[in-house]
Amino acid sequence: MVDWAEKWRTILGDPPDPTLIPNIKLPVLPNAVTEFSVKADDPDCNIATLAAIVESDTGLTCELLRNVNASANALSHRIASARHAIATLGIRRTKLHLLTAAVQNSLPARGLKLLNLATYWNANLERAILARKLAKLLKADEDLAFSAGLLVDFLLPTLTNERDKEYLNFLKQQDTEPKNLTEFEHQLFGWDHADAAARVMFSWGFPDDLICCVLFHHRGLQILADRELRHSAAAAVALASLMPDPLRQAANGMLHLQKLGEIWNAFDVQKFADAVYAEYAPHARESASYIPFYEHARKLPEPELVDAAC
């Protein structure tokens, strides 16, 4: 059992120093989401009380009902109330979904300087789907991996808007001297977007495991050396974050995924990429510039598999 709180404390401090959060305009979460998050952690709180909190926000209620009635849930009948939705999903899954949806909905919808909104969302969705599939393979928490996969880059639209010149320099350097985005951020700012996002999430009262998945999402293959994390949702998210994205955050990420496939027979990069695309395509946003994960995978040479396990 991973002590998630202890994991983030070793990196962020106890409590995390709020002065280390970048001086940027942070998203504002709806009051109902914040209240739900707090009440959900109270063992004496019942579903009726939680449902009333959700129903106080019409948009939140619609979002929850849309999610629970999605075909992926394979329900034989439609859910029409927040109370029934919470009972069907469970309090923890509902909390993860509401927090994720609230953060996504609070991000700027237009006026992005470096990021194209459609490509940004497409990359987030593909990453989240791959994280969920890897979590299943690792026998880890699939819902946690999916939520974290959607959230890991939630600060980047704001950061790239407010520090656009610096991030543009990063993109230019990637053509000649590829490096990981977190390395670039540390050298320039003294912090990186994963660390900053985890601190913000702590200030919002997010769950410890979700904070850790975001905090560690750029550890790549190195996370597999951690005996506690290697079979967790955090590992699934870190591996999924090696996927190419519009900011080219992970230098040589596809080569690292290829290496993973060579030492882990259960992970076939191309098959996973095709499976991700099949799930992603019906929900993709139109973008002429976005290159799906499966197209990157097809450019890789056939791996030479060895008899080893992750």
RAQUIKA-V522510 format. One record per residue. N is the residue number from 1. RES is the residue in three letters. OMEGA is omega as a letter, one per 40 degrees, with the letter a starting at -180 (none if undefined). Layout:
n->N res->RES omega->OMEGA
n->N res->RES omega->OMEGA
This chain:
n->1 res->MET omega->a
n->2 res->VAL omega->i
n->3 res->ASP omega->a
n->4 res->TRP omega->a
n->5 res->ALA omega->i
n->6 res->GLU omega->i
n->7 res->LYS omega->a
n->8 res->TRP omega->i
n->9 res->ARG omega->a
n->10 res->THR omega->a
n->11 res->ILE omega->a
n->12 res->LEU omega->a
n->13 res->GLY omega->a
n->14 res->ASP omega->e
n->15 res->PRO omega->i
n->16 res->PRO omega->a
n->17 res->ASP omega->a
n->18 res->PRO omega->a
n->19 res->THR omega->i
n->20 res->LEU omega->i
n->21 res->ILE omega->i
n->22 res->PRO omega->a
n->23 res->ASN omega->a
n->24 res->ILE omega->i
n->25 res->LYS omega->a
n->26 res->LEU omega->i
n->27 res->PRO omega->i
n->28 res->VAL omega->a
n->29 res->LEU omega->i
n->30 res->PRO omega->i
n->31 res->ASN omega->a
n->32 res->ALA omega->i
n->33 res->VAL omega->i
n->34 res->THR omega->a
n->35 res->GLU omega->i
n->36 res->PHE omega->a
n->37 res->SER omega->a
n->38 res->VAL omega->a
n->39 res->LYS omega->a
n->40 res->ALA omega->i
n->41 res->ASP omega->i
n->42 res->ASP omega->a
n->43 res->PRO omega->a
n->44 res->ASP omega->a
n->45 res->CYS omega->a
n->46 res->ASN omega->a
n->47 res->ILE omega->a
n->48 res->ALA omega->i
n->49 res->THR omega->i
n->50 res->LEU omega->i
n->51 res->ALA omega->i
n->52 res->ALA omega->i
n->53 res->ILE omega->i
n->54 res->VAL omega->a
n->55 res->GLU omega->i
n->56 res->SER omega->i
n->57 res->ASP omega->a
n->58 res->THR omega->a
n->59 res->GLY omega->i
n->60 res->LEU omega->i
n->61 res->THR omega->i
n->62 res->CYS omega->i
n->63 res->GLU omega->a
n->64 res->LEU omega->a
n->65 res->LEU omega->i
n->66 res->ARG omega->a
n->67 res->ASN omega->a
n->68 res->VAL omega->i
n->69 res->ASN omega->i
n->70 res->ALA omega->a
n->71 res->SER omega->a
n->72 res->ALA omega->a
n->73 res->ASN omega->i
n->74 res->ALA omega->a
n->75 res->LEU omega->i
n->76 res->SER omega->i
n->77 res->HIS omega->a
n->78 res->ARG omega->i
n->79 res->ILE omega->a
n->80 res->ALA omega->a
n->81 res->SER omega->i
n->82 res->ALA omega->a
n->83 res->ARG omega->i
n->84 res->HIS omega->i
n->85 res->ALA omega->a
n->86 res->ILE omega->i
n->87 res->ALA omega->a
n->88 res->THR omega->a
n->89 res->LEU omega->a
n->90 res->GLY omega->a
n->91 res->ILE omega->a
n->92 res->ARG omega->i
n->93 res->ARG omega->i
n->94 res->THR omega->i
n->95 res->LYS omega->i
n->96 res->LEU omega->a
n->97 res->HIS omega->a
n->98 res->LEU omega->i
n->99 res->LEU omega->a
n->100 res->THR omega->a
n->101 res->ALA omega->a
n->102 res->ALA omega->i
n->103 res->VAL omega->a
n->104 res->GLN omega->a
n->105 res->ASN omega->a
n->106 res->SER omega->a
n->107 res->LEU omega->a
n->108 res->PRO omega->a
n->109 res->ALA omega->a
n->110 res->ARG omega->i
n->111 res->GLY omega->i
n->112 res->LEU omega->a
n->113 res->LYS omega->a
n->114 res->LEU omega->a
n->115 res->LEU omega->i
n->116 res->ASN omega->a
n->117 res->LEU omega->a
n->118 res->ALA omega->i
n->119 res->THR omega->i
n->120 res->TYR omega->a
n->121 res->TRP omega->i
n->122 res->ASN omega->i
n->123 res->ALA omega->i
n->124 res->ASN omega->a
n->125 res->LEU omega->i
n->126 res->GLU omega->i
n->127 res->ARG omega->a
n->128 res->ALA omega->i
n->129 res->ILE omega->i
n->130 res->LEU omega->i
n->131 res->ALA omega->i
n->132 res->ARG omega->i
n->133 res->LYS omega->i
n->134 res->LEU omega->i
n->135 res->ALA omega->i
n->136 res->LYS omega->i
n->137 res->LEU omega->a
n->138 res->LEU omega->a
n->139 res->LYS omega->i
n->140 res->ALA omega->a
n->141 res->ASP omega->a
n->142 res->GLU omega->a
n->143 res->ASP omega->i
n->144 res->LEU omega->a
n->145 res->ALA omega->a
n->146 res->PHE omega->i
n->147 res->SER omega->a
n->148 res->ALA omega->i
n->149 res->GLY omega->i
n->150 res->LEU omega->a
n->151 res->LEU omega->a
n->152 res->VAL omega->a
n->153 res->ASP omega->a
n->154 res->PHE omega->i
n->155 res->LEU omega->a
n->156 res->LEU omega->i
n->157 res->PRO omega->i
n->158 res->THR omega->a
n->159 res->LEU omega->a
n->160 res->THR omega->i
n->161 res->ASN omega->a
n->162 res->GLU omega->i
n->163 res->ARG omega->a
n->164 res->ASP omega->a
n->165 res->LYS omega->a
n->166 res->GLU omega->a
n->167 res->TYR omega->i
n->168 res->LEU omega->i
n->169 res->ASN omega->i
n->170 res->PHE omega->a
n->171 res->LEU omega->i
n->172 res->LYS omega->i
n->173 res->GLN omega->a
n->174 res->GLN omega->a
n->175 res->ASP omega->a
n->176 res->THR omega->a
n->177 res->GLU omega->a
n->178 res->PRO omega->i
n->179 res->LYS omega->i
n->180 res->ASN omega->a
n->181 res->LEU omega->a
n->182 res->THR omega->i
n->183 res->GLU omega->i
n->184 res->PHE omega->a
n->185 res->GLU omega->i
n->186 res->HIS omega->a
n->187 res->GLN omega->a
n->188 res->LEU omega->a
n->189 res->PHE omega->a
n->190 res->GLY omega->i
n->191 res->TRP omega->i
n->192 res->ASP omega->a
n->193 res->HIS omega->i
n->194 res->ALA omega->i
n->195 res->ASP omega->a
n->196 res->ALA omega->a
n->197 res->ALA omega->i
n->198 res->ALA omega->i
n->199 res->ARG omega->i
n->200 res->VAL omega->a
n->201 res->MET omega->i
n->202 res->PHE omega->a
n->203 res->SER omega->i
n->204 res->TRP omega->a
n->205 res->GLY omega->i
n->206 res->PHE omega->i
n->207 res->PRO omega->a
n->208 res->ASP omega->a
n->209 res->ASP omega->i
n->210 res->LEU omega->i
n->211 res->ILE omega->a
n->212 res->CYS omega->i
n->213 res->CYS omega->i
n->214 res->VAL omega->a
n->215 res->LEU omega->a
n->216 res->PHE omega->a
n->217 res->HIS omega->i
n->218 res->HIS omega->i
n->219 res->ARG omega->i
n->220 res->GLY omega->a
n->221 res->LEU omega->a
n->222 res->GLN omega->a
n->223 res->ILE omega->i
n->224 res->LEU omega->i
n->225 res->ALA omega->i
n->226 res->ASP omega->a
n->227 res->ARG omega->a
n->228 res->GLU omega->a
n->229 res->LEU omega->a
n->230 res->ARG omega->i
n->231 res->HIS omega->a
n->232 res->SER omega->i
n->233 res->ALA omega->i
n->234 res->ALA omega->i
n->235 res->ALA omega->i
n->236 res->ALA omega->a
n->237 res->VAL omega->i
n->238 res->ALA omega->i
n->239 res->LEU omega->i
n->240 res->ALA omega->a
n->241 res->SER omega->i
n->242 res->LEU omega->i
n->243 res->MET omega->i
n->244 res->PRO omega->i
n->245 res->ASP omega->a
n->246 res->PRO omega->i
n->247 res->LEU omega->a
n->248 res->ARG omega->a
n->249 res->GLN omega->a
n->250 res->ALA omega->i
n->251 res->ALA omega->i
n->252 res->ASN omega->a
n->253 res->GLY omega->a
n->254 res->MET omega->i
n->255 res->LEU omega->i
n->256 res->HIS omega->i
n->257 res->LEU omega->i
n->258 res->GLN omega->i
n->259 res->LYS omega->i
n->260 res->LEU omega->i
n->261 res->GLY omega->a
n->262 res->GLU omega->a
n->263 res->ILE omega->a
n->264 res->TRP omega->a
n->265 res->ASN omega->a
n->266 res->ALA omega->a
n->267 res->PHE omega->i
n->268 res->ASP omega->a
n->269 res->VAL omega->a
n->270 res->GLN omega->a
n->271 res->LYS omega->i
n->272 res->PHE omega->i
n->273 res->ALA omega->i
n->274 res->ASP omega->i
n->275 res->ALA omega->i
n->276 res->VAL omega->a
n->277 res->TYR omega->a
n->278 res->ALA omega->i
n->279 res->GLU omega->a
n->280 res->TYR omega->a
n->281 res->ALA omega->a
n->282 res->PRO omega->a
n->283 res->HIS omega->a
n->284 res->ALA omega->i
n->285 res->ARG omega->a
n->286 res->GLU omega->a
n->287 res->SER omega->a
n->288 res->ALA omega->a
n->289 res->SER omega->a
n->290 res->TYR omega->i
n->291 res->ILE omega->a
n->292 res->PRO omega->a
n->293 res->PHE omega->a
n->294 res->TYR omega->i
n->295 res->GLU omega->i
n->296 res->HIS omega->a
n->297 res->ALA omega->a
n->298 res->ARG omega->i
n->299 res->LYS omega->a
n->300 res->LEU omega->i
n->301 res->PRO omega->i
n->302 res->GLU omega->a
n->303 res->PRO omega->i
n->304 res->GLU omega->a
n->305 res->LEU omega->i
n->306 res->VAL omega->a
n->307 res->ASP omega->a
n->308 res->ALA omega->a
n->309 res->ALA omega->i
n->310 res->CYS omega->none
